[in-house]
Amino acid sequence: MKIIHDCFGQAVRWTDERMAHVLQHQEMADMETEVEHTLQSPAEVRVSRSDSTVQLFYEY
């Protein structure tokens, strides 16, 4: 498990299981470093429409 601090200074627990789940998506292959960077410095952060407690971090 790795702790990453997001752009708001919140600690994010980034487990091997979670990383494996994200990397299952073909478009995310070999993007471990980019995922961390996006959490730390996103272009945009939105609140999920289906769960107001979830933040979605975007980098284009």
C-alpha positions as CSV (number, residue, x, y, z in Angstrom):
1,M,0.0,0.0,0.0
2,K,1.1,3.5,-0.8
3,I,-0.1,6.8,0.6
4,I,-0.5,9.6,-1.9
5,H,-1.5,13.1,-0.9
6,D,-4.0,14.6,-3.3
7,C,-4.2,18.2,-4.4
8,F,-6.3,19.0,-1.3
9,G,-3.7,17.5,1.0
10,Q,-5.9,14.5,1.8
11,A,-4.1,11.1,2.3
12,V,-5.2,8.6,-0.3
13,R,-4.6,4.9,0.4
14,W,-3.4,3.4,-2.9
15,T,-3.4,-0.3,-2.5
16,D,-2.0,-2.9,-4.9
17,E,-5.5,-4.2,-5.3
18,R,-6.9,-0.8,-6.3
19,M,-4.0,-0.2,-8.7
20,A,-4.6,-3.6,-10.3
21,H,-8.3,-2.8,-10.7
22,V,-7.5,0.5,-12.5
23,L,-4.9,-1.0,-14.7
24,Q,-7.3,-3.7,-15.9
25,H,-8.8,-1.0,-18.2
26,Q,-6.9,-1.2,-21.4
27,E,-6.5,2.6,-21.7
28,M,-4.8,2.7,-18.3
29,A,-2.0,0.2,-19.1
30,D,1.4,1.4,-17.8
31,M,-0.1,4.5,-16.3
32,E,0.8,4.1,-12.6
33,T,2.9,7.3,-12.5
34,E,0.2,9.3,-14.4
35,V,-2.5,8.2,-11.9
36,E,-0.4,9.5,-9.0
37,H,0.3,12.8,-10.8
38,T,-3.4,13.3,-11.6
39,L,-4.3,12.9,-7.9
40,Q,-1.6,15.4,-6.9
41,S,-2.2,17.9,-9.8
42,P,-5.4,17.4,-11.7
43,A,-6.7,19.6,-14.5
44,E,-10.2,19.3,-12.9
45,V,-11.9,17.7,-9.9
46,R,-15.7,16.9,-10.0
47,V,-18.1,15.5,-7.5
48,S,-19.7,12.2,-8.7
49,R,-23.3,12.5,-9.7
50,S,-24.1,9.1,-8.2
51,D,-22.2,9.5,-4.9
52,S,-21.7,13.0,-3.5
53,T,-18.9,11.7,-1.3
54,V,-16.8,10.7,-4.3
55,Q,-14.4,13.0,-6.1
56,L,-13.3,12.4,-9.7
57,F,-9.9,13.6,-10.7
58,Y,-9.2,14.4,-14.3
59,E,-6.2,15.1,-16.5
60,Y,-6.5,15.6,-20.2
